[in-house]
Amino acid sequence: MPLSFQHSCSAPIGIRQSEVEAKLQSLLARAIAWAQRHQHPIIASLSFPLDQFAPFHLFAVLQHLELSHRFFWLHGQECLIGAGTSLVLEAQGADVHRILKQKWEAAREQVVALGDEQVTDVLPTFLGGFRFDPQARHTSSAWRHFPDGALILPQVVFRSTQGGCSLTINHSITPEDTVLTCESAIHLVLDRIFQISASLAQDALFRSGMVSRDVDTSQEEPWKQLVSDAVRAIRQGTMSKVVLARSMRVNARSQSSFDIPSLVYRLHQQAPLSYIFAMQFQETAFVGATPEQLVAAQAGKIRTMSLAGSALRGQTVETDACIGQALLTSRKDREEHAIVTDTIMQQLGPLCNTLHRPVLPQLLRLPTIQHLQTPIWGQLRQGYSLLDAVSALHPTPAVGGLPSDGARTYIRTYEQMDRGWYAGPLGWIDLNGDGEFVVALRSGLVQKQTATLFAGCGIVANSQPESEYQETCLKFQVMLNAIQGQS
Ligand SMILES: C=C(O[C@@H]1C=C(C(=O)O)C=C[C@H]1O)C(=O)O
């Protein structure tokens, strides 16, 4: 049982500090010998097996460390929780994807994985993401801690996969280091984690509801006007589709800040099939529960999906089935969906030896909304990696529009909102290039007592401002419920 979602589990970390310390010495000695043999500094990635860990409780523990970055990722049995920075790869500007890929490739020479014999398959893992549009003006200071693109190797990473759980410590080592000096630096962090996890009562964490909210709805009419203008531009032939988003500010009524571990816990309770993520840079957290995978890679095989076309969930089994059937047969939604699927096939074609998709879309049923979905899979050509696939796919027409450049320019000019990392690629990649990126939807930027939530929808020639507005309301729901304390 790698992950423990139970609150009854007594310890957030399924290993004793003494066990880590015993193994640490021999791994550090090997790492120093490696640096001496090659005569240059390295980042040693030291991994230990764990029996299990309690993800939400552990994430709450990490909030108490005086570290600049924290990460949370959970999807099925795959969970990554990290804190601190051992290596930060950043890039800015229009060329962010190419620059970050180069930096990631260079970093592969710098990082050396040294696992305990039981975890030889655990590889150093970077977490990060990209702005939706690095060429757009940065109008909101709320995103100031988020670069256009970043991949970060955290100082500590707890990981769970189907194969088991591990703890990884990433630590810089020079040929001059001794086991003693390295050990004491690592102990500073480990001691804090074990101390806090022993003293932090986990049942106190998630019992109380989140603070109540004040929602600002003043932007309804201007946003509907934006949709009408886009419909007119589409009918005039400027483009065939554009995805327009809006933001909603939510303020805590009480003085207490939004609690990020509680928020991710509630998001998971509400949307267990979605990807639950939190990227905390300084005091700002980008948090969400997205249903949309951008692309995953494992040993050169990639998987992705197209997701476009939305409808509500029905109150009863019968109405739900009816709404689902109507979505599957809706001409507007099927056309919108086909455009997204065809574009993904075209974008990935040059990168792949083989690429497959079923003929018809299926329904992806989420608690408050359902979507048309088509799975797509293939084999990457030699020389291409997950980061090339991310760069080729982003932005998909599901979050940008068509044609891509025209839609992006339209969004940049008229949307009047700083998307920041909303609708951008977000995920993880290991040293071998295996990993997964999602489209960061159903998300919000949380800063102390304020949260800015984001939602958008695809506008085509026959879109109605009122129903598009209602669709964004539906898409806000998962974050709103989590913030209000519903799970
Ligand atoms: C843009 C969003 O969602 C995207 C747009 C959809 C649509 O237009 O039907 C459906 C799913 C997503 O690809 C969002 O959730 O903010």
The ligand as a Gaussian input file, in Angstrom:
#p B3LYP/6-31G(d) Opt

LIG

0 1
 C      -10.471000      26.468000     -20.884000
 C      -10.995000      25.545000     -20.067000
 O      -11.421000      24.312000     -20.462000
 C      -11.174000      23.827000     -21.774000
 C      -12.269000      24.126000     -22.722000
 C      -13.333000      23.243000     -22.905000
 C      -14.510000      23.626000     -23.781000
 O      -14.486000      24.711000     -24.378000
 O      -15.469000      22.844000     -23.861000
 C      -13.333000      21.990000     -22.300000
 C      -12.257000      21.560000     -21.598000
 C      -10.992000      22.314000     -21.610000
 O      -10.192000      21.873000     -22.660000
 C      -11.084000      25.791000     -18.578000
 O      -11.473000      24.880000     -17.854000
 O      -10.747000      26.895000     -18.125000

